[in-house]
Amino acid sequence: MSLARTEAGSPLNGVVEGFYGRPWTLRQRRALIDWLHGAGLNAYLYAPKDDLKHRALWREPYTRSEAAGLRAVADACRKRGVQSIYAIAPGLDLAAARPKETATLIAKLDQVRRLGASHCAILWDDLPAGLSEEDRRMYGTVAAAQCAVANRVADALERDSPASRLLFCPTVYCGRMAEPSVRQSPYLREVGEKLRPGIEFLWTGPHIVSEAIPASSIRALRQVIGRKPILWDNLHANDYDSRRLYLGPYTGRAPALRQEIGGVLLNPNCQLETNFVPIHTLGAWCRCARPPAARTAFRKATAAWLPAFTCRGGATLEIDEIGLLADFFYLPSELGNRAKAYVADLKRLLGAAPDQWGAVGRRFERTSRRILALCDKLTQLDDRDLLYALYPRVWELKETVLLLLAWIAWRPHAPNPKARFRSPDYRPGIFRGGFAASIERLLPMDDAGFFTPGVWAQSDE
């Protein structure tokens, strides 16, 4: 017997609101659902970590006003042909050995299903290690306890709502977490053996943020867990670094991967308004028999996003300007083409005498001026929500470019090649200051991912 007989095998492709930080508003979720519909996607998973009643206070039912918001989201999903999935994360303090706890969990899920949720999910990610003594005596392992709870929830869903699907996010949710490997992980093996076959399994790929997800890695996982996983894809997630923003396309996943998975739920930027390109390029990847190349999908989605960039007075940014902006805020491990070229030009200038800069120097200055003009134009956007979503990163880009131009102006007049540049506009502790910046200087990471104490840390020993 399996869950969701009528929908078994139907891929769930869409977005998971699964980040840490301020959850999206009802207005933003309605906009998201419109985007999902327009992109040909069919699923929205509600899992904001900082909805207290999703995680920290999971036992508490939603109040009347809170319930009205969840019902409105479910209604919007239904009207747009999007399946709404409510996720709960009880693992911080759930006592699996106590039947009353599972009953409370099921009651909470009953409430959200009455509000219109199509499906449910139980998330066990990002938890403190270990079990309580009571749970250890009854179950022995974390995997056994989690599966027992999920199976009891699945039984309840089967009785009350046979069409409902249940998703399960494991504690070991990527390849890098699996010890000693995916194939040999005791946790994954036990989940594969004890979790009901109809319960679906969430997975982020080889890493928490996976630049690429080879189909072979998913085939290896399937042999262990006995089912197709659904990707909880963190490619565009930025909650782990508030200085990052990702406007680039959905990429790094070959079309062959679609045969190995039960769908893709993209966990995108915290700033809803910045997710147009990620969502629409995901839609192209999911629905096209032959998905377009990432750059082709990127250009098409950028063109579709253009109306959002109308400025005061009716002027609209040019598509190339939006593409230029996105190239500087592209993907976690990759800049877009024009940003790559800009950095390459800067490296040439840093390594050459000013009298050798020539065309490279002129091109670098032209691009710099264009970036500054773009930053100024963005402040005139009619869509102020979009502006404010972009603003912190755009301002940082502007300040960085101004610093580079100041260096370009100073370098030809430096007293000698070894002279050091200093500007009154950029002071220690003010420019790129704070705790995180201090640690980055003391313990820098190299290109291979190794942390090496810096010269200042060594000199203090």
N, C-alpha and C positions, 0 to 999 in steps of 0.2 A: 504493500500500500504506500502511495507517495502523495505528497502535497500537490495541490494545484494541478489536478489531472487535466483540466481544460486549457492550461497555459504552459504545461511542461515543455521545456525546450524553446519557449519563446524568449528571445534575448531581451534583456533589460538594458537599454542604452539611453543614457542621459546624464544627469548631474546629481552629485551628492553634496548637500550643504553640510559638510563634515569638518569644518575648520575650527580652530580655537580663536576666539575673539567675539566681537559683537555680532549676534545673529542678524540675518537679513530681516527687513521689515515685510509686512504683508504686501505693500506696494512693490517692493523689489521682487518678492516671490512671484507675484502675478506677472511682472515683466519677464522674469526668468521662464515661466511656463509658456508665455507667448514665444520666446526665443526657441524653446525646446520644440514646440509645435512647428515653427517655421524652419527649423533645421532638420525636421524629420525624425526627431528623437521621441522616446516614449516613456521615460521614467524620471521621477524626482524622488530622491531619498532624503528625508528629513532627519538630520543627525547633528545639529549644531552643538558642539561640545559645551558651550556656555549657556545653553538653555538648562537651567538648574534642574528642571523636572525631566530632562532627558538623561541626566547623568548623576550629578551629586545628590539630588533629591528625587530620585526616580520613583520612589514609592508614592509620592504625593500626586493625587489627581489634578488635572488642570482645572482652573477656576472657570466660571462661566465666560468671562471676557477672553481668557486664553483659549478656551475651547472654540469660541466663535472664530478666532483667527485661524485655528487649524482646520475648522470646517470650511472656511472660505478658500483656503489653499486647496483642500480636497475637491471642492466644487469647481474651482478653476481648472484643476487637472482633468477632471471628468469631462468638462466642456471642450477641452483641447485634445482629448484622446491621450492624455498622459497618465500613467499609472503612478499613484502616490504611495510611497512606502514610508512608514513611520519606524524609526529605529530607537531603541532604548539601550542604555549602557549601564547595567546594574552592578557591574563587577567590582566596584570600589568597596562595597560592603555587603553584598548579598550573601546570606547564609544558605548555601545550597542544600545542606542537610535538613533544613527545616521546611516542611511542606507549606507552612503558612507563607513563607517568603515567595515561593513559586506561585502560590495562589494570588498574592498581591501583584506579582509581575503580570500574570495573566489578566487580572482585573484592570490593570493600567492599559494593557494592550486592547482589551475589550472597549475601554472608553474611546480610544483613538479610532478604532474600527467603526464604532457607532458614529463617529464624526466624519467618516467617509474614507479613511485610509484603505487602500486596496490591499496592501501587503504589510508585513512587519519584518523587523530585523532585530537581532540581539548582537550587541557589540561587546567584545571582550578585549579590545585593544588598549594599549597604554595603561596597563594596570601594575600595581605593586606585585612583586613576585610572591609566590607561595599561597598556601591555604590556611584557614583557621584550623585549630586542632580538631574541632568537631567535624569539619568537612574532610579533613585528612583521614580521620578514622573511618568515615563512611565510604569515601571514594578513592582515597589513596593518591590520586594525581589531579592536577589542575584540569587536564583534558577531560578526564572522566567526569569531574564535577560539572564542567561547562556543558558537556554533551548531555548529561542527565537533565539539566535544567532546560536546555533547548529542545530535547525530545519531548519533555512534558508539555512545553508550550506548543510544540507541533501537534501533539495529540489533541490539545484543546482547540487549536485552529481547525484541525481536520473535522472535529465534531460540529463546530459552530459555523464555519465558513470554508467549505471544501475548496473553493477557488482561490483562497488566500495562499500566498507563498511566504515562506520564512527564510530569511537570509541570516547567515552566521559569520561574524567577523572574528577570527581567531586571535589569540594573544601573539602567536607567531604568525605574522601576516605578510612577511616578505622573505625572500630567499636568504638574505644576509642574516636574518634573525634565527634561521634554522640551524641548530647544532646537532651533530657536526656538519650536516648537509640536509637538503630537502629530502633526499631519498632515505636518509638514515635518522631523521629527527624523530625521537620517541613521541614527542607531543603531536606532530602531524600524523604519524602512523596511528596513534590512538584515536585521534579525531576521525580519521578516515574509517576506522573500524567501528566506532561507537556512535557516530552521528547518523541519524536517520537518512537514508538515501535521498529522500525528497527535499531535504534542507540544503539550501544553496550556500556556497562558500565564497567569501570575499578575500581578495588577494591583491597586493600592490605591485607585484612583480619581483625582480631580483633584489630591488632596494626599496626603501620607503618612497623615495623619489627616483623613479626608474627612467633614465634617458632613453633606454631601449628595452623592449620586452621580447626576447626571441621566442618563437613558437615552441622551440625545443625545450625551453625552461618550463613552459606550461604543460607540455606533455609529460615531463618528469614529475611535476606536481600532481597531475591527474592520476598517475600510477599509484601515488601514495594516498590521496584523499578519495579516490573512487568516484569522481564527478568533475564536471567542467566548472572551473571557478568563474566568478564574475569579477572583473577588474575594478577595484577601487583605485582609480588612477590619479596619482598625485602630481602628474607632470606639471600642471599649472598652479599647484598649491603654493601659497606664499606666507602662510601663518608662522612658519618657522624662521622667517627673516623679514622683519617689517620694512626693510629697505629695498626689497625686491618686488618686482611686478612683471608679469609674463603676458605679453600681448601676441606672442607668436602662435604658430599653428599646431594642431595635434599631429604629432609625428613620432618616429622611432618605433612604430608598430607595423610590421609587414601585414599585407592583406591576409596571408595564410593564418595569422593569429586568430582571425575571426572564427575559424573552424574549431578552435581549441577552447573557446571561452563561452560563457553564458551571457555575455554582454559587457559593457563598459559604463561605469559611473564615474564621471570626471569630478574630482574634488578641486575646484578652481580657485582663482584669486579671491581673497576675502572681500574685495571691493567688487560688488556685483556688476556695476556699470562697465567694468573693464574686461568682461568675459565674453564679449560678442564673438571675437575671432576664435578663441578656443572652442566655444560651443558649436559654432557653425562649421568649423573644420572637422571637429569630431563627427558631426552629422554627415559630412561628405564621406568620411572614412567608413562610417557604419553602413550607409545606405547604397553607395555606388558599387556596382559589380567590379569595376576597376577603379579604386580610389585614385583621385588625382595626386600628382606629386605635391609634397608639402608646400612648396613655394607657390605652385599654381593655386592650390586651395587657399593659401594665405592671401594672395592678390584678389581672388574672387570674394572672399569674406571681407577684406578691407574695403572693397568697392561697395559691398552691401551695407557696411557700417557708416559710410560717408554721410548720410542724412543726419546722423547724430551730431555732426560737427558743424552745424550751422552757427554762425556768429552773429553778434549784434549788428543790426543794419542789413541782415539778409545774406551777407557774404558766407561762403562755405569754404572750409579748408579743401585743398586739392588732395586727391587720392595719394599722390606721391608724398605729400607731407605727413599723412597719417601713416603711410608705410615707413617713412623715415623715423617717426616716433617709435613705432613698434619695433624697428630694428635695434633700438637702444634698450628695449625692454622685451626681450625675445623669449628665451627659454632658460632654464636653470644653468645649463652648461654650455650655452651657445648664444652668441650675439647674432643679430641679423646681418645681412650682407653689407649694408652701408655702414653699420657700426664697426664691423670687422675691418673694412677699408679705412675708416677713420683712425682706428687704433694702429693699423699697419703704417699709416702715414706718420702718426705721432712717433712711433718707434724709429722711423727713418730720420725724423728731425732730431730726436734725442741723440742719435748716433752720428750726426754729421755737423760740420761747421756751418754757420749761417750762410756763408757765401756759396754753399753747395745745395742749399735748400731748393732753389729754383721752382719748378712747376709743382713739386710736392708741397712746398710751403704755401704757395698761392692757393692750391686746392684745399689744403687744411684750413686756411683762414676763411675761404669761401664757405666751406661746410660748417665751420664754427658759427659764422654769421647767420647762416640759414637756420641752424639749430636755435640760436637765440631768438630769431624772428618768429620761429614756430612756437617757442615757449610763450612769447608775448601774445601771439594770436590766440593761443588756447585760453588765455585768461578772459577772452571775450565770448566764450561759448554761451549760447542760450541755455544749453542743458547744464545747469550749475552742478547737478549731482555728478554728472560725468566729469566735469572740471575738478570737483573736490576729490573725487576718487583718484584722479591722475595727479593732482597738484603736488603732493609731497615729493613724488619721484621726479616730476617735471622740474620743480624748483631745484632739486639736488643736481639734476642734469645741467640746468642753467648755471649754477654756481661752479660746477666742475669745468664747464666750457670757458667761463670767464677766467678761471684760474689758468687754464691752458693758454688762452690768448694773452694774459698778462705775462706769462713766461716767454711766449713767442716775441712779444714786444721788447722784453728785457734782454733776451739772449744775445742779439747782435751788438749790444752796447756793454756787455759784461767786461770787466777789466781784464780777465784772463779766462782760459778754458776751464779752469778748476773752480772758478768763482761759484758761490752758492746763491740761489735765488730766494728772496724773501719779499713778501708783499704785506703792507699794513692792513689789507682787507682779510688776511687769513692768519689767525693767531693760534698758537697751541692751546688746546683745551676748548677753543671756541669752534674752529673748523674741524669737523670730524672728531669731536671730543667725546667724552663720556666713557663709561666702564668698558663697553664692548670694544670701542676703538683702542683703548689702552691694552686690552688683552690681545687683540689682533697684532699689535706691534710687538708685544712681549713674546707671544707664542704664535708666529705666523705658520700658515699651512703652505706647503709647496705644491707643485703641479701634480705630484704623485699621491697627494692626500696625507702626507706625513707632517706632523707638527714638530717644529724645531725651535727651541728657545732662541730668541733674538739676542743681539749683541748687548742690549741694555740689561736683559735678565742675567746674562753671563757676567757682566761687569759688576753686578751687585753681590755676587757670591764671595 
